Amino acid sequence: MEQNIESKVKEVLDKIRPFLQNDGGDIEFVEFKDGIVYVSVLGACVDCIGLDSTIRDGVELILMEEVEGVIGVEVVNSQANQ
């Protein structure tokens, strides 16, 4: 079941990614555990003052709406300039 959710999460992140890349950032899937999607942000997203808003009001809402079983998104392992 979680494997199926992970596949759907990755699919949705692939749809979101171009919008972040347009601003010099990026997002990568790290893991899905207990309803939480863990992601890493890259590039301009690392130092962006709007990151919390982008994650909560964008990425999290989209994932919760499109992937049953997702209850939240957490950012881990942010990496500058990768």
KOLSEKOL-993879 format. One record per residue: residue number from 1; x, y, z of N, C-alpha, C, CB in turn. Coordinates in steps of 0.001 Angstrom, whole numbers. Atoms other than C-alpha are relative to their C-alpha. Glycine has a CB too. Layout:
# KOLSEKOL-993879
resi:NUM | n.xx:X | n.yy:Y | n.zz:Z | ca.xx:X | ca.yy:Y | ca.zz:Z | c.xx:X | c.yy:Y | c.zz:Z | cb.xx:X | cb.yy:Y | cb.zz:Z
...
END
This chain:
# KOLSEKOL-993879
resi:1 | n.xx:828 | n.yy:-1214 | n.zz:0 | ca.xx:0 | ca.yy:0 | ca.zz:0 | c.xx:859 | c.yy:1259 | c.zz:0 | cb.xx:-934 | cb.yy:9 | cb.zz:1214
resi:2 | n.xx:-851 | n.yy:-1185 | n.zz:-50 | ca.xx:2719 | ca.yy:2505 | ca.zz:954 | c.xx:778 | c.yy:185 | c.zz:-1290 | cb.xx:959 | cb.yy:-89 | cb.zz:1170
resi:3 | n.xx:-729 | n.yy:-92 | n.zz:1269 | ca.xx:4591 | ca.yy:1696 | ca.zz:-2265 | c.xx:-867 | c.yy:700 | c.zz:-1041 | cb.xx:422 | cb.yy:-1409 | cb.zz:-503
resi:4 | n.xx:936 | n.yy:-621 | n.zz:918 | ca.xx:1506 | ca.yy:2694 | ca.zz:-4245 | c.xx:-130 | c.yy:1495 | c.zz:304 | cb.xx:-1370 | cb.yy:-692 | cb.zz:82
resi:5 | n.xx:80 | n.yy:-1406 | n.zz:-409 | ca.xx:1228 | ca.yy:5941 | ca.zz:-2256 | c.xx:1276 | c.yy:722 | c.zz:-403 | cb.xx:-232 | cb.yy:122 | cb.zz:1529
resi:6 | n.xx:-1275 | n.yy:-617 | n.zz:381 | ca.xx:4927 | ca.yy:6671 | ca.zz:-2822 | c.xx:33 | c.yy:302 | c.zz:-1493 | cb.xx:1176 | cb.yy:-914 | cb.zz:378
resi:7 | n.xx:22 | n.yy:-202 | n.zz:1446 | ca.xx:4462 | ca.yy:6256 | ca.zz:-6573 | c.xx:-866 | c.yy:1192 | c.zz:-368 | cb.xx:-505 | cb.yy:-1254 | cb.zz:-710
resi:8 | n.xx:902 | n.yy:-1125 | n.zz:271 | ca.xx:1529 | ca.yy:8664 | ca.zz:-6588 | c.xx:609 | c.yy:1314 | c.zz:474 | cb.xx:-1360 | cb.yy:-224 | cb.zz:681
resi:9 | n.xx:-646 | n.yy:-1207 | n.zz:-526 | ca.xx:3433 | ca.yy:11174 | ca.zz:-4426 | c.xx:1069 | c.yy:477 | c.zz:-977 | cb.xx:623 | cb.yy:-269 | cb.zz:1399
resi:10 | n.xx:-1060 | n.yy:-356 | n.zz:944 | ca.xx:6386 | ca.yy:11093 | ca.zz:-6822 | c.xx:-581 | c.yy:574 | c.zz:-1286 | cb.xx:868 | cb.yy:-1223 | cb.zz:-316
resi:11 | n.xx:675 | n.yy:-473 | n.zz:1207 | ca.xx:4021 | ca.yy:11582 | ca.zz:-9756 | c.xx:-477 | c.yy:1450 | c.zz:178 | cb.xx:-1194 | cb.yy:-922 | cb.zz:-342
resi:12 | n.xx:487 | n.yy:-1357 | n.zz:-281 | ca.xx:2462 | ca.yy:14670 | ca.zz:-8154 | c.xx:1175 | c.yy:968 | c.zz:151 | cb.xx:-872 | cb.yy:11 | cb.zz:1282
resi:13 | n.xx:-1174 | n.yy:-859 | n.zz:-136 | ca.xx:5867 | ca.yy:16075 | ca.zz:-7192 | c.xx:596 | c.yy:324 | c.zz:-1363 | cb.xx:1053 | cb.yy:-667 | cb.zz:891
resi:14 | n.xx:-496 | n.yy:-247 | n.zz:1353 | ca.xx:6905 | ca.yy:15702 | ca.zz:-10833 | c.xx:-822 | c.yy:1085 | c.zz:-701 | cb.xx:-28 | cb.yy:-1297 | cb.zz:-821
resi:15 | n.xx:846 | n.yy:-1053 | n.zz:568 | ca.xx:3945 | ca.yy:17960 | ca.zz:-11759 | c.xx:320 | c.yy:1363 | c.zz:622 | cb.xx:-1487 | cb.yy:-339 | cb.zz:209
resi:16 | n.xx:-277 | n.yy:-1232 | n.zz:-735 | ca.xx:4900 | ca.yy:20559 | ca.zz:-9120 | c.xx:1405 | c.yy:526 | c.zz:-316 | cb.xx:-149 | cb.yy:-238 | cb.zz:1512
resi:17 | n.xx:-1424 | n.yy:-322 | n.zz:170 | ca.xx:8658 | ca.yy:20507 | ca.zz:-9797 | c.xx:279 | c.yy:1126 | c.zz:-1000 | cb.xx:734 | cb.yy:-1229 | cb.zz:-438
resi:18 | n.xx:-319 | n.yy:-1066 | n.zz:957 | ca.xx:8659 | ca.yy:22719 | ca.zz:-12951 | c.xx:-271 | c.yy:1406 | c.zz:533 | cb.xx:-787 | cb.yy:-207 | cb.zz:-1260
resi:19 | n.xx:306 | n.yy:-1316 | n.zz:-565 | ca.xx:7080 | ca.yy:25602 | ca.zz:-11018 | c.xx:1109 | c.yy:453 | c.zz:945 | cb.xx:-1349 | cb.yy:-30 | cb.zz:740
resi:20 | n.xx:-1106 | n.yy:-331 | n.zz:-903 | ca.xx:9831 | ca.yy:25466 | ca.zz:-8404 | c.xx:1282 | c.yy:247 | c.zz:-791 | cb.xx:219 | cb.yy:-1130 | cb.zz:1030
resi:21 | n.xx:-1199 | n.yy:-152 | n.zz:819 | ca.xx:12509 | ca.yy:25079 | ca.zz:-11055 | c.xx:8 | c.yy:1339 | c.zz:-742 | cb.xx:103 | cb.yy:-1153 | cb.zz:-999
resi:22 | n.xx:82 | n.yy:-1313 | n.zz:654 | ca.xx:11262 | ca.yy:28240 | ca.zz:-12790 | c.xx:568 | c.yy:1106 | c.zz:882 | cb.xx:-1451 | cb.yy:323 | cb.zz:-360
resi:23 | n.xx:-535 | n.yy:-981 | n.zz:-951 | ca.xx:12327 | ca.yy:30133 | ca.zz:-9653 | c.xx:1379 | c.yy:-392 | c.zz:510 | cb.xx:-949 | cb.yy:165 | cb.zz:1174
resi:24 | n.xx:-1348 | n.yy:407 | n.zz:-381 | ca.xx:15679 | ca.yy:28337 | ca.zz:-9384 | c.xx:76 | c.yy:-1018 | c.zz:1116 | cb.xx:764 | cb.yy:1178 | cb.zz:394
resi:25 | n.xx:24 | n.yy:991 | n.zz:-1076 | ca.xx:14606 | ca.yy:25761 | ca.zz:-6827 | c.xx:-372 | c.yy:-1377 | c.zz:-511 | cb.xx:-972 | cb.yy:422 | cb.zz:1082
resi:26 | n.xx:422 | n.yy:1353 | n.zz:350 | ca.xx:13652 | ca.yy:22117 | ca.zz:-6758 | c.xx:-444 | c.yy:-721 | c.zz:1268 | cb.xx:1147 | cb.yy:-782 | cb.zz:-711
resi:27 | n.xx:483 | n.yy:810 | n.zz:-1119 | ca.xx:12072 | ca.yy:19468 | ca.zz:-4548 | c.xx:217 | c.yy:-1457 | c.zz:-349 | cb.xx:-1505 | cb.yy:285 | cb.zz:311
resi:28 | n.xx:-218 | n.yy:1428 | n.zz:209 | ca.xx:12905 | ca.yy:15794 | ca.zz:-4115 | c.xx:-711 | c.yy:-806 | c.zz:1081 | cb.xx:1505 | cb.yy:-324 | cb.zz:-10
resi:29 | n.xx:622 | n.yy:935 | n.zz:-924 | ca.xx:11017 | ca.yy:12943 | ca.zz:-2502 | c.xx:1086 | c.yy:-690 | c.zz:819 | cb.xx:-866 | cb.yy:-1041 | cb.zz:-760
resi:30 | n.xx:-936 | n.yy:711 | n.zz:-872 | ca.xx:12839 | ca.yy:11462 | ca.zz:506 | c.xx:-640 | c.yy:-1298 | c.zz:481 | cb.xx:417 | cb.yy:886 | cb.zz:1209
resi:31 | n.xx:678 | n.yy:1208 | n.zz:-486 | ca.xx:10325 | ca.yy:9085 | ca.zz:2088 | c.xx:-1434 | c.yy:317 | c.zz:370 | cb.xx:740 | cb.yy:-597 | cb.zz:1211
resi:32 | n.xx:1380 | n.yy:-109 | n.zz:-464 | ca.xx:6694 | ca.yy:8464 | ca.zz:3005 | c.xx:-131 | c.yy:-904 | c.zz:1208 | cb.xx:-1034 | cb.yy:-386 | cb.zz:-1126
resi:33 | n.xx:114 | n.yy:795 | n.zz:-1224 | ca.xx:6031 | ca.yy:7336 | ca.zz:6568 | c.xx:-1122 | c.yy:553 | c.zz:862 | cb.xx:1336 | cb.yy:-8 | cb.zz:786
resi:34 | n.xx:1105 | n.yy:-352 | n.zz:-897 | ca.xx:2908 | ca.yy:7362 | ca.zz:8740 | c.xx:-808 | c.yy:1197 | c.zz:-495 | cb.xx:537 | cb.yy:295 | cb.zz:1381
resi:35 | n.xx:824 | n.yy:-1053 | n.zz:568 | ca.xx:1049 | ca.yy:9674 | ca.zz:6361 | c.xx:742 | c.yy:1283 | c.zz:-335 | cb.xx:-1088 | cb.yy:311 | cb.zz:930
resi:36 | n.xx:-799 | n.yy:-1203 | n.zz:236 | ca.xx:3855 | ca.yy:12234 | ca.zz:6156 | c.xx:935 | c.yy:-230 | c.zz:-1184 | cb.xx:810 | cb.yy:385 | cb.zz:1269
resi:37 | n.xx:-943 | n.yy:15 | n.zz:1123 | ca.xx:5752 | ca.yy:12959 | ca.zz:2938 | c.xx:1197 | c.yy:842 | c.zz:418 | cb.xx:-659 | cb.yy:549 | cb.zz:-1337
resi:38 | n.xx:-1237 | n.yy:-712 | n.zz:-320 | ca.xx:9352 | ca.yy:13918 | ca.zz:3661 | c.xx:681 | c.yy:361 | c.zz:-1309 | cb.xx:945 | cb.yy:-862 | cb.zz:912
resi:39 | n.xx:-627 | n.yy:-499 | n.zz:1220 | ca.xx:10990 | ca.yy:16056 | ca.zz:1000 | c.xx:1258 | c.yy:776 | c.zz:339 | cb.xx:-974 | cb.yy:881 | cb.zz:-794
resi:40 | n.xx:-1187 | n.yy:-828 | n.zz:-79 | ca.xx:14287 | ca.yy:17778 | ca.zz:420 | c.xx:-164 | c.yy:1119 | c.zz:-1015 | cb.xx:1303 | cb.yy:-830 | cb.zz:-260
resi:41 | n.xx:54 | n.yy:-1102 | n.zz:954 | ca.xx:14452 | ca.yy:21223 | ca.zz:-1165 | c.xx:1409 | c.yy:361 | c.zz:-427 | cb.xx:-720 | cb.yy:1227 | cb.zz:605
resi:42 | n.xx:-1301 | n.yy:-267 | n.zz:599 | ca.xx:17269 | ca.yy:22342 | ca.zz:-3403 | c.xx:30 | c.yy:1402 | c.zz:-605 | cb.xx:327 | cb.yy:-1054 | cb.zz:-1072
resi:43 | n.xx:-177 | n.yy:-1263 | n.zz:700 | ca.xx:18681 | ca.yy:25472 | ca.zz:-4994 | c.xx:-572 | c.yy:1185 | c.zz:753 | cb.xx:-628 | cb.yy:-79 | cb.zz:-1348
resi:44 | n.xx:538 | n.yy:-1226 | n.zz:-574 | ca.xx:16862 | ca.yy:28736 | ca.zz:-4394 | c.xx:-1012 | c.yy:-258 | c.zz:1124 | cb.xx:-647 | cb.yy:822 | cb.zz:-1086
resi:45 | n.xx:988 | n.yy:319 | n.zz:-1043 | ca.xx:14259 | ca.yy:26987 | ca.zz:-2208 | c.xx:629 | c.yy:-49 | c.zz:1393 | cb.xx:-672 | cb.yy:-1338 | cb.zz:-306
resi:46 | n.xx:-681 | n.yy:165 | n.zz:-1284 | ca.xx:16846 | ca.yy:26432 | ca.zz:529 | c.xx:-41 | c.yy:1284 | c.zz:820 | cb.xx:1448 | cb.yy:-431 | cb.zz:-219
resi:47 | n.xx:-66 | n.yy:-1276 | n.zz:-707 | ca.xx:17154 | ca.yy:30129 | ca.zz:1419 | c.xx:-1237 | c.yy:872 | c.zz:-190 | cb.xx:1206 | cb.yy:755 | cb.zz:-449
resi:48 | n.xx:1186 | n.yy:-787 | n.zz:322 | ca.xx:13704 | ca.yy:31253 | ca.zz:277 | c.xx:-822 | c.yy:309 | c.zz:1255 | cb.xx:-862 | cb.yy:-742 | cb.zz:-1026
resi:49 | n.xx:812 | n.yy:-376 | n.zz:-1164 | ca.xx:11730 | ca.yy:33222 | ca.zz:2866 | c.xx:-1435 | c.yy:-506 | c.zz:-131 | cb.xx:-1 | cb.yy:1522 | cb.zz:178
resi:50 | n.xx:1350 | n.yy:497 | n.zz:228 | ca.xx:8547 | ca.yy:31853 | ca.zz:1298 | c.xx:-115 | c.yy:-1513 | c.zz:14 | cb.xx:-499 | cb.yy:511 | cb.zz:-1294
resi:51 | n.xx:6 | n.yy:1467 | n.zz:46 | ca.xx:9488 | ca.yy:28189 | ca.zz:1688 | c.xx:-1143 | c.yy:-605 | c.zz:820 | cb.xx:1332 | cb.yy:-541 | cb.zz:504
resi:52 | n.xx:1066 | n.yy:567 | n.zz:-833 | ca.xx:7078 | ca.yy:27488 | ca.zz:4561 | c.xx:-1350 | c.yy:137 | c.zz:-676 | cb.xx:-32 | cb.yy:678 | cb.zz:1371
resi:53 | n.xx:1258 | n.yy:-240 | n.zz:703 | ca.xx:4220 | ca.yy:29021 | ca.zz:2608 | c.xx:-118 | c.yy:-891 | c.zz:-1233 | cb.xx:-113 | cb.yy:1473 | cb.zz:-403
resi:54 | n.xx:9 | n.yy:850 | n.zz:1195 | ca.xx:5177 | ca.yy:27156 | ca.zz:-563 | c.xx:-307 | c.yy:-1442 | c.zz:368 | cb.xx:1346 | cb.yy:81 | cb.zz:-733
resi:55 | n.xx:229 | n.yy:1386 | n.zz:-415 | ca.xx:5252 | ca.yy:23858 | ca.zz:1298 | c.xx:-1422 | c.yy:-173 | c.zz:520 | cb.xx:1017 | cb.yy:-420 | cb.zz:1080
resi:56 | n.xx:1316 | n.yy:169 | n.zz:-634 | ca.xx:2085 | ca.yy:24345 | ca.zz:3408 | c.xx:-1156 | c.yy:327 | c.zz:-936 | cb.xx:-93 | cb.yy:872 | cb.zz:1231
resi:57 | n.xx:1120 | n.yy:-473 | n.zz:811 | ca.xx:-97 | ca.yy:26282 | ca.zz:980 | c.xx:31 | c.yy:-522 | c.zz:-1430 | cb.xx:-13 | cb.yy:1498 | cb.zz:-20
resi:58 | n.xx:-115 | n.yy:525 | n.zz:1355 | ca.xx:1130 | ca.yy:24605 | ca.zz:-2185 | c.xx:190 | c.yy:-1495 | c.zz:-17 | cb.xx:1141 | cb.yy:660 | cb.zz:-719
resi:59 | n.xx:-370 | n.yy:1411 | n.zz:106 | ca.xx:2902 | ca.yy:21279 | ca.zz:-2045 | c.xx:-877 | c.yy:-883 | c.zz:895 | cb.xx:1475 | cb.yy:-185 | cb.zz:367
resi:60 | n.xx:774 | n.yy:824 | n.zz:-936 | ca.xx:1127 | ca.yy:19941 | ca.zz:1054 | c.xx:-1466 | c.yy:-99 | c.zz:-416 | cb.xx:99 | cb.yy:572 | cb.zz:1416
resi:61 | n.xx:1416 | n.yy:19 | n.zz:385 | ca.xx:-2367 | ca.yy:20959 | ca.zz:-80 | c.xx:-235 | c.yy:-843 | c.zz:-1250 | cb.xx:-501 | cb.yy:1422 | cb.zz:-235
resi:62 | n.xx:145 | n.yy:771 | n.zz:1234 | ca.xx:-1866 | ca.yy:19497 | ca.zz:-3546 | c.xx:149 | c.yy:-1497 | c.zz:278 | cb.xx:1039 | cb.yy:455 | cb.zz:-1044
resi:63 | n.xx:-207 | n.yy:1422 | n.zz:-304 | ca.xx:-485 | ca.yy:16210 | ca.zz:-2194 | c.xx:-1161 | c.yy:-576 | c.zz:803 | cb.xx:1308 | cb.yy:-193 | cb.zz:770
resi:64 | n.xx:1116 | n.yy:502 | n.zz:-809 | ca.xx:-3252 | ca.yy:15883 | ca.zz:404 | c.xx:-1266 | c.yy:-167 | c.zz:-842 | cb.xx:-275 | cb.yy:948 | cb.zz:1178
resi:65 | n.xx:1179 | n.yy:70 | n.zz:854 | ca.xx:-5871 | ca.yy:16516 | ca.zz:-2270 | c.xx:101 | c.yy:-1137 | c.zz:-1023 | cb.xx:-200 | cb.yy:1329 | cb.zz:-717
resi:66 | n.xx:-148 | n.yy:951 | n.zz:1101 | ca.xx:-4421 | ca.yy:14209 | ca.zz:-4932 | c.xx:422 | c.yy:-1407 | c.zz:422 | cb.xx:993 | cb.yy:528 | cb.zz:-966
resi:67 | n.xx:-492 | n.yy:1322 | n.zz:-410 | ca.xx:-2972 | ca.yy:11325 | ca.zz:-2887 | c.xx:-637 | c.yy:-391 | c.zz:1337 | cb.xx:1559 | cb.yy:-5 | cb.zz:114
resi:68 | n.xx:659 | n.yy:482 | n.zz:-1209 | ca.xx:-5161 | ca.yy:9491 | ca.zz:-409 | c.xx:1035 | c.yy:-609 | c.zz:938 | cb.xx:-1099 | cb.yy:-1034 | cb.zz:-345
resi:69 | n.xx:-931 | n.yy:525 | n.zz:-985 | ca.xx:-3244 | ca.yy:8741 | ca.zz:2783 | c.xx:1049 | c.yy:1011 | c.zz:429 | cb.xx:673 | cb.yy:-1214 | cb.zz:-542
resi:70 | n.xx:-959 | n.yy:-1051 | n.zz:-364 | ca.xx:-1082 | ca.yy:11879 | ca.zz:2805 | c.xx:-689 | c.yy:958 | c.zz:965 | cb.xx:530 | cb.yy:764 | cb.zz:-1273
resi:71 | n.xx:565 | n.yy:-909 | n.zz:-994 | ca.xx:-1698 | ca.yy:13975 | ca.zz:5922 | c.xx:899 | c.yy:1204 | c.zz:270 | cb.xx:-253 | cb.yy:-744 | cb.zz:1292
resi:72 | n.xx:-891 | n.yy:-1134 | n.zz:-202 | ca.xx:1269 | ca.yy:16328 | ca.zz:5789 | c.xx:1284 | c.yy:-144 | c.zz:-791 | cb.xx:319 | cb.yy:160 | cb.zz:1466
resi:73 | n.xx:-1292 | n.yy:-36 | n.zz:678 | ca.xx:4622 | ca.yy:17325 | ca.zz:4301 | c.xx:1015 | c.yy:636 | c.zz:935 | cb.xx:-87 | cb.yy:781 | cb.zz:-1349
resi:74 | n.xx:-1096 | n.yy:-538 | n.zz:-812 | ca.xx:7888 | ca.yy:17897 | ca.zz:6151 | c.xx:1247 | c.yy:126 | c.zz:-856 | cb.xx:277 | cb.yy:-900 | cb.zz:1234
resi:75 | n.xx:-1254 | n.yy:-212 | n.zz:723 | ca.xx:11109 | ca.yy:19340 | ca.zz:4747 | c.xx:1154 | c.yy:-501 | c.zz:857 | cb.xx:194 | cb.yy:1503 | cb.zz:-366
resi:76 | n.xx:-1194 | n.yy:512 | n.zz:-663 | ca.xx:14302 | ca.yy:17507 | ca.zz:5679 | c.xx:1180 | c.yy:124 | c.zz:-955 | cb.xx:-198 | cb.yy:-1479 | cb.zz:456
resi:77 | n.xx:-1228 | n.yy:58 | n.zz:815 | ca.xx:17896 | ca.yy:17611 | ca.zz:4445 | c.xx:37 | c.yy:1012 | c.zz:-1132 | cb.xx:159 | cb.yy:-1373 | cb.zz:-577
resi:78 | n.xx:-105 | n.yy:-1034 | n.zz:1018 | ca.xx:17728 | ca.yy:20927 | ca.zz:2593 | c.xx:1458 | c.yy:137 | c.zz:-412 | cb.xx:-562 | cb.yy:1354 | cb.zz:514
resi:79 | n.xx:-1360 | n.yy:-27 | n.zz:519 | ca.xx:20781 | ca.yy:21144 | ca.zz:359 | c.xx:171 | c.yy:1183 | c.zz:-944 | cb.xx:337 | cb.yy:-1320 | cb.zz:-718
resi:80 | n.xx:-247 | n.yy:-1175 | n.zz:830 | ca.xx:22100 | ca.yy:24390 | ca.zz:-1083 | c.xx:786 | c.yy:-367 | c.zz:-1249 | cb.xx:749 | cb.yy:1065 | cb.zz:796
resi:81 | n.xx:-741 | n.yy:83 | n.zz:1258 | ca.xx:23264 | ca.yy:24604 | ca.zz:-4691 | c.xx:181 | c.yy:-1410 | c.zz:-549 | cb.xx:1330 | cb.yy:611 | cb.zz:180
resi:82 | n.xx:-89 | n.yy:1338 | n.zz:607 | ca.xx:22511 | ca.yy:21067 | ca.zz:-5780 | c.xx:-1076 | c.yy:-143 | c.zz:-1041 | cb.xx:-129 | cb.yy:-1117 | cb.zz:1064
END
